[in-house]
Amino acid sequence: MSQPVTSSQAMESLTLSELTALLQQIFERHGTSQAVAQVLADNCARAQRDGSYSHGVFRIPGYLASLASNWVDGQAVPQVEDVASGFIRVDAANGFAQPALAAARELLVEKARSAGIAVLAIRNSHHFAALWPDVEPFAEEGLVALSVVNSMTCVVPHGAQKPLFGTNPIAFAAPCAGGHPIVFDLATSAIAHGDVQIAARKDHSLPAGMGVDKHGEPTQNPKEILDGGALLPFGGHKGSALSMMVELLAAALTGGNFSFEFDWKQHPGAQTPWTGQLLIVIDPTKSGGNSFAQRSAELVRQMHAVGLERMPGDRRFIERAKSVGEGIPMSAEELARLRALAQ
């Protein structure tokens, strides 16, 4: 649905709270509880604000189709289990992953500050969003956070003939003195699946090495990748190994499905992967004193000193700052579609 706007389009601007309220109306109108709607709307609106278009309002049709197909339970209440001094389990009850994280977040922070490190294992969950919003808030509180989530089968392991892994993203966030947190969110595939969908809608070609067609032949046509083809891991065997690690941590360790273990054929329209998610949160004050954020800042200074112009996440922070004064720009046509969905 969403993509970068162009100057030829009629435009409107919304504040973050206005867009969040509109998206919450949409989610509630299409079957989620108020609590679930609040979490999902906040996630989508923040992604749109930060220019993460492949995970902003672009995702709304996929969410709604999955709800309409009864593939995911929009009324699910996560079940939080405190199982050890540094370990929490959550059964998302076939609901979305973000409400499961929200339900356990306070306990997760408490355990991380007490034990120095804490693990949150979410299973029976659907994650259909950017992963950086799950970790960045921890860094804003002075904590270090790492999260992995597996998705649906669409990536061919390096050296294999058929897809098996998901895009299997990894997100990391750390505090940095005097600046924004250091945050990255990357798929272990050569390109995110959402970016392939956007390229297909815009009839854009992809760079070489992103994927193969249904015959296993290399292609730069995103439509051929989506029509029975598959993505490739980034960096060949290195990205493939990381994707395997994500499957083990997000599925095997949590009790969730591997990317190849669920079948949504009986739920036409379903798009949300039914898998698992793992988060690890660390309190850096328990290690080498209270200087971690300062050490992070020193690393950033040295990276800039050797010629690096942009840190991971910088583009998002720039877009976020612009939105404070200018609002979140959206085409009038797109807003009309969203408002119709809220009725």
NORTA-V281555 format. One record per residue. N is the residue number from 1. PHI is phi in radians with two decimals (999 if undefined). OMEGA is omega in whole degrees, 0 to 359 (NA if undefined). NEAR is the number of other C-alpha atoms within 8 Angstrom. Layout:
<<N & PHI & OMEGA & NEAR> <N & PHI & OMEGA & NEAR>>
This chain:
<<1 & 999 & 187 & 8> <2 & -1.76 & 175 & 9> <3 & -2.75 & 179 & 8> <4 & -0.96 & 183 & 6> <5 & -1.42 & 178 & 8> <6 & -2.07 & 185 & 5> <7 & -1.16 & 182 & 5> <8 & -1.42 & 182 & 4> <9 & -1.56 & 171 & 8> <10 & -1.21 & 190 & 8> <11 & -2.08 & 169 & 8> <12 & -2.34 & 177 & 8> <13 & -2.16 & 178 & 9> <14 & -2.13 & 170 & 11> <15 & -1.35 & 178 & 10> <16 & -1.04 & 182 & 11> <17 & -1.16 & 179 & 7> <18 & -1.17 & 180 & 8> <19 & -1.17 & 179 & 10> <20 & -1.06 & 180 & 13> <21 & -1.10 & 179 & 9> <22 & -1.12 & 180 & 11> <23 & -1.17 & 177 & 14> <24 & -1.10 & 176 & 13> <25 & -1.02 & 181 & 10> <26 & -1.09 & 182 & 12> <27 & -1.09 & 179 & 14> <28 & -1.14 & 180 & 11> <29 & -1.09 & 184 & 10> <30 & -1.86 & 164 & 9> <31 & 1.93 & 178 & 9> <32 & -1.57 & 172 & 12> <33 & -1.24 & 178 & 9> <34 & -1.08 & 181 & 8> <35 & -1.11 & 179 & 7> <36 & -1.15 & 180 & 12> <37 & -1.04 & 181 & 14> <38 & -1.07 & 183 & 10> <39 & -1.19 & 182 & 11> <40 & -1.17 & 180 & 12> <41 & -1.12 & 179 & 13> <42 & -1.06 & 181 & 9> <43 & -1.11 & 182 & 11> <44 & -1.14 & 182 & 15> <45 & -1.15 & 180 & 14> <46 & -1.18 & 177 & 10> <47 & -1.13 & 179 & 14> <48 & -1.11 & 179 & 13> <49 & -1.01 & 185 & 12> <50 & -1.50 & 179 & 12> <51 & 1.39 & 176 & 11> <52 & -1.50 & 192 & 11> <53 & -1.10 & 181 & 12> <54 & -1.23 & 180 & 11> <55 & -2.23 & 176 & 14> <56 & -1.65 & 182 & 17> <57 & -1.19 & 172 & 11> <58 & -0.94 & 184 & 11> <59 & -1.42 & 186 & 13> <60 & -0.98 & 180 & 9> <61 & -1.00 & 179 & 8> <62 & -1.16 & 175 & 11> <63 & -1.03 & 186 & 11> <64 & -1.19 & 178 & 10> <65 & -1.12 & 179 & 11> <66 & -1.18 & 176 & 15> <67 & -1.15 & 182 & 14> <68 & -1.14 & 182 & 9> <69 & -1.46 & 183 & 11> <70 & 1.09 & 178 & 8> <71 & -1.36 & 181 & 10> <72 & -2.18 & 182 & 12> <73 & -1.67 & 180 & 12> <74 & -1.29 & 178 & 11> <75 & -1.84 & 187 & 9> <76 & -1.04 & 176 & 10> <77 & -1.97 & 182 & 8> <78 & -1.08 & 178 & 12> <79 & -1.88 & 184 & 9> <80 & -1.63 & 180 & 11> <81 & -2.12 & 176 & 7> <82 & -1.55 & 191 & 7> <83 & -1.84 & 179 & 7> <84 & -2.85 & 184 & 6> <85 & -1.06 & 180 & 7> <86 & -2.24 & 186 & 10> <87 & -2.50 & 177 & 11> <88 & -2.20 & 172 & 15> <89 & -1.92 & 174 & 13> <90 & -2.33 & 169 & 14> <91 & -1.61 & 182 & 13> <92 & -1.32 & 174 & 17> <93 & 1.03 & 181 & 11> <94 & 1.10 & 176 & 12> <95 & -1.88 & 182 & 16> <96 & -1.40 & 185 & 15> <97 & -1.24 & 185 & 13> <98 & -1.10 & 174 & 10> <99 & -1.10 & 177 & 14> <100 & -1.16 & 176 & 16> <101 & -1.11 & 180 & 10> <102 & -1.04 & 182 & 9> <103 & -1.17 & 184 & 9> <104 & -1.80 & 191 & 12> <105 & -1.07 & 182 & 8> <106 & -1.05 & 179 & 8> <107 & -1.17 & 180 & 7> <108 & -1.09 & 179 & 13> <109 & -1.13 & 179 & 10> <110 & -1.03 & 180 & 8> <111 & -1.20 & 180 & 13> <112 & -1.10 & 180 & 14> <113 & -1.26 & 180 & 10> <114 & -1.39 & 185 & 7> <115 & -1.63 & 183 & 9> <116 & 1.66 & 179 & 12> <117 & -2.72 & 179 & 13> <118 & -2.56 & 182 & 16> <119 & -2.06 & 174 & 12> <120 & -2.09 & 181 & 13> <121 & -1.95 & 181 & 15> <122 & -1.85 & 179 & 18> <123 & -2.25 & 176 & 16> <124 & 0.99 & 190 & 15> <125 & -2.26 & 179 & 17> <126 & -2.14 & 178 & 14> <127 & -1.97 & 187 & 14> <128 & -2.31 & 189 & 9> <129 & -2.30 & 170 & 9> <130 & -1.09 & 183 & 9> <131 & -1.66 & 182 & 11> <132 & -1.07 & 178 & 12> <133 & -1.12 & 179 & 9> <134 & -1.33 & 186 & 9> <135 & -1.88 & 185 & 14> <136 & -1.00 & 180 & 14> <137 & -1.05 & 178 & 8> <138 & -1.16 & 179 & 13> <139 & -1.12 & 178 & 14> <140 & -1.15 & 177 & 9> <141 & -1.72 & 178 & 7> <142 & 1.54 & 181 & 11> <143 & -1.82 & 174 & 13> <144 & -1.80 & 183 & 14> <145 & -2.36 & 177 & 15> <146 & -2.32 & 179 & 12> <147 & -2.43 & 175 & 14> <148 & -2.35 & 176 & 14> <149 & -2.54 & 176 & 15> <150 & -1.70 & 185 & 18> <151 & -2.19 & 182 & 13> <152 & -1.64 & 181 & 11> <153 & -1.03 & 178 & 11> <154 & -2.81 & 183 & 12> <155 & -2.20 & 178 & 15> <156 & -1.46 & 175 & 14> <157 & -1.01 & 181 & 14> <158 & -1.00 & 180 & 9> <159 & 1.55 & 181 & 5> <160 & -1.64 & 183 & 7> <161 & -1.92 & 184 & 7> <162 & -2.35 & 179 & 8> <163 & -1.20 & 178 & 12> <164 & -2.53 & 182 & 11> <165 & -1.42 & 168 & 18> <166 & -1.60 & 175 & 13> <167 & -1.23 & 164 & 17> <168 & 0.79 & 182 & 15> <169 & -1.28 & 175 & 14> <170 & -2.20 & 177 & 14> <171 & -2.20 & 183 & 14> <172 & -2.44 & 177 & 15> <173 & -2.53 & 180 & 16> <174 & -2.51 & 178 & 16> <175 & -1.22 & 180 & 16> <176 & -2.45 & 184 & 14> <177 & -1.07 & 175 & 9> <178 & 1.32 & 181 & 5> <179 & -2.78 & 178 & 6> <180 & -1.20 & 173 & 8> <181 & -1.04 & 172 & 11> <182 & -1.48 & 186 & 12> <183 & -2.39 & 167 & 12> <184 & -2.42 & 180 & 10> <185 & -2.51 & 184 & 11> <186 & -2.34 & 172 & 8> <187 & -1.34 & 175 & 11> <188 & -1.48 & 168 & 15> <189 & -1.45 & 183 & 16> <190 & -1.14 & 178 & 13> <191 & -2.67 & 178 & 11> <192 & -1.22 & 182 & 10> <193 & -1.06 & 179 & 7> <194 & -1.10 & 178 & 8> <195 & -1.21 & 175 & 9> <196 & -1.15 & 179 & 12> <197 & -1.09 & 179 & 11> <198 & -1.13 & 179 & 10> <199 & -1.07 & 179 & 12> <200 & -1.13 & 180 & 12> <201 & -1.15 & 182 & 7> <202 & -1.67 & 181 & 6> <203 & 0.99 & 177 & 6> <204 & -1.73 & 174 & 9> <205 & -1.43 & 177 & 9> <206 & -1.78 & 173 & 10> <207 & -1.09 & 177 & 6> <208 & -1.12 & 175 & 8> <209 & 1.54 & 182 & 9> <210 & -1.49 & 185 & 14> <211 & -2.90 & 180 & 14> <212 & -2.26 & 177 & 16> <213 & -1.51 & 184 & 14> <214 & -1.17 & 177 & 11> <215 & -1.68 & 180 & 6> <216 & 1.45 & 181 & 9> <217 & -1.61 & 179 & 7> <218 & -1.00 & 179 & 9> <219 & -2.55 & 174 & 13> <220 & -1.91 & 179 & 12> <221 & -1.59 & 183 & 10> <222 & -1.08 & 180 & 14> <223 & -1.16 & 178 & 8> <224 & -1.23 & 176 & 12> <225 & -1.16 & 182 & 15> <226 & -1.31 & 182 & 10> <227 & -1.64 & 176 & 8> <228 & 1.52 & 177 & 8> <229 & -1.53 & 181 & 14> <230 & -2.80 & 175 & 14> <231 & -1.56 & 174 & 15> <232 & -1.93 & 175 & 15> <233 & -1.26 & 176 & 18> <234 & -1.30 & 175 & 12> <235 & 1.14 & 176 & 8> <236 & 1.06 & 185 & 9> <237 & -1.16 & 182 & 10> <238 & -1.25 & 177 & 8> <239 & -1.13 & 179 & 12> <240 & -1.11 & 178 & 15> <241 & -1.14 & 178 & 8> <242 & -1.14 & 178 & 9> <243 & -1.10 & 175 & 16> <244 & -1.06 & 178 & 9> <245 & -1.04 & 180 & 8> <246 & -1.09 & 177 & 15> <247 & -1.01 & 182 & 15> <248 & -1.19 & 183 & 9> <249 & -1.34 & 186 & 12> <250 & -1.43 & 182 & 18> <251 & -1.97 & 184 & 17> <252 & -1.06 & 183 & 11> <253 & -1.31 & 183 & 9> <254 & -1.48 & 188 & 14> <255 & 1.63 & 177 & 9> <256 & -1.45 & 178 & 16> <257 & -1.34 & 164 & 14> <258 & -1.16 & 181 & 11> <259 & -1.06 & 183 & 15> <260 & -1.71 & 189 & 9> <261 & -1.67 & 180 & 6> <262 & -1.86 & 183 & 8> <263 & -2.32 & 182 & 5> <264 & -1.84 & 182 & 8> <265 & -1.06 & 181 & 5> <266 & -1.47 & 181 & 5> <267 & -2.27 & 182 & 10> <268 & -0.94 & 181 & 7> <269 & 1.71 & 181 & 9> <270 & -1.11 & 181 & 12> <271 & -2.35 & 185 & 8> <272 & -1.53 & 180 & 11> <273 & -1.10 & 181 & 10> <274 & -1.78 & 190 & 14> <275 & -2.41 & 180 & 18> <276 & -2.67 & 181 & 20> <277 & -2.60 & 176 & 18> <278 & -2.14 & 173 & 14> <279 & -2.17 & 174 & 11> <280 & -2.13 & 181 & 11> <281 & -2.12 & 185 & 15> <282 & -2.14 & 173 & 12> <283 & -1.67 & 185 & 13> <284 & -1.20 & 179 & 13> <285 & -1.21 & 180 & 10> <286 & -1.48 & 182 & 7> <287 & -1.79 & 186 & 6> <288 & -1.53 & 179 & 8> <289 & 1.56 & 185 & 8> <290 & -1.76 & 188 & 7> <291 & -1.79 & 186 & 8> <292 & -1.03 & 182 & 12> <293 & -1.09 & 177 & 12> <294 & -1.19 & 177 & 9> <295 & -1.15 & 176 & 9> <296 & -1.06 & 180 & 12> <297 & -1.10 & 178 & 12> <298 & -1.14 & 177 & 8> <299 & -1.07 & 179 & 8> <300 & -1.08 & 179 & 8> <301 & -1.04 & 181 & 8> <302 & -1.20 & 177 & 8> <303 & -1.13 & 176 & 9> <304 & -1.17 & 182 & 10> <305 & -1.13 & 180 & 7> <306 & -1.63 & 172 & 6> <307 & 1.93 & 179 & 6> <308 & -1.25 & 183 & 8> <309 & -1.63 & 185 & 5> <310 & -2.40 & 176 & 6> <311 & -1.50 & 173 & 7> <312 & -0.97 & 179 & 8> <313 & 1.59 & 183 & 9> <314 & -1.03 & 181 & 8> <315 & -1.07 & 179 & 9> <316 & -1.11 & 181 & 10> <317 & -1.16 & 177 & 10> <318 & -1.14 & 179 & 9> <319 & -1.09 & 180 & 11> <320 & -1.11 & 180 & 10> <321 & -1.13 & 179 & 8> <322 & -1.08 & 184 & 9> <323 & -1.16 & 180 & 11> <324 & -1.09 & 181 & 8> <325 & -1.64 & 187 & 6> <326 & -1.86 & 185 & 8> <327 & 1.40 & 179 & 11> <328 & -1.70 & 184 & 11> <329 & -1.32 & 177 & 10> <330 & -2.51 & 179 & 11> <331 & -1.22 & 179 & 11> <332 & -1.06 & 180 & 10> <333 & -1.12 & 180 & 7> <334 & -1.17 & 178 & 10> <335 & -1.11 & 178 & 9> <336 & -1.09 & 178 & 8> <337 & -1.13 & 179 & 8> <338 & -1.12 & 181 & 11> <339 & -1.13 & 177 & 9> <340 & -1.16 & 179 & 7> <341 & -1.17 & 182 & 8> <342 & -1.43 & 184 & 11> <343 & -1.41 & NA & 6>>
